[in-house]
Amino acid sequence: MPYFSVTCPCRKPAPGMLRQAAQDLDLALSESWMIGDSACDISAGRRAGTRTALIGSQSDAAVTPNVHRVTIADALYHVLDTLESTVTAGSRTARTGGYSSDSPS
């Protein structure tokens, strides 16, 4: 398909889509997470400067995410735990709703 063979900064693994979203939504990419199930997702997140979480039962030797979890729920628990730790370290109080994860970091 010729349309999909064109290189575009908005298509993963290029970080253009993430950078545009960060600009539009006034987000700090260094404080953001890219969660995905492919090497392209992790590469895009790395290139954009986000932390990354790979979802799935198998790791991918082509990429090194910040965290690898089997399920999206486990990945989200990790992200929320990380955010809670950041807020607590900043001497602010956060209401977390009591989530937890038994998965190792």
LINQUI-V250495 format. One record per run of one state. SS is the DSSP state (alpha for helix, beta for strand, coil for the rest). FROM is the first residue (numbers start at 1). LEN is the number of residues. If there is no record, write none. Layout:
[[SS;FROM;LEN] [SS;FROM;LEN]]
This chain:
[[coil;1;1] [alpha;2;4] [coil;6;10] [alpha;16;10] [coil;26;3] [alpha;29;3] [coil;32;1] [beta;33;4] [coil;37;2] [alpha;39;10] [coil;49;2] [beta;51;5] [coil;56;11] [beta;67;3] [coil;70;2] [alpha;72;18] [coil;90;16]]
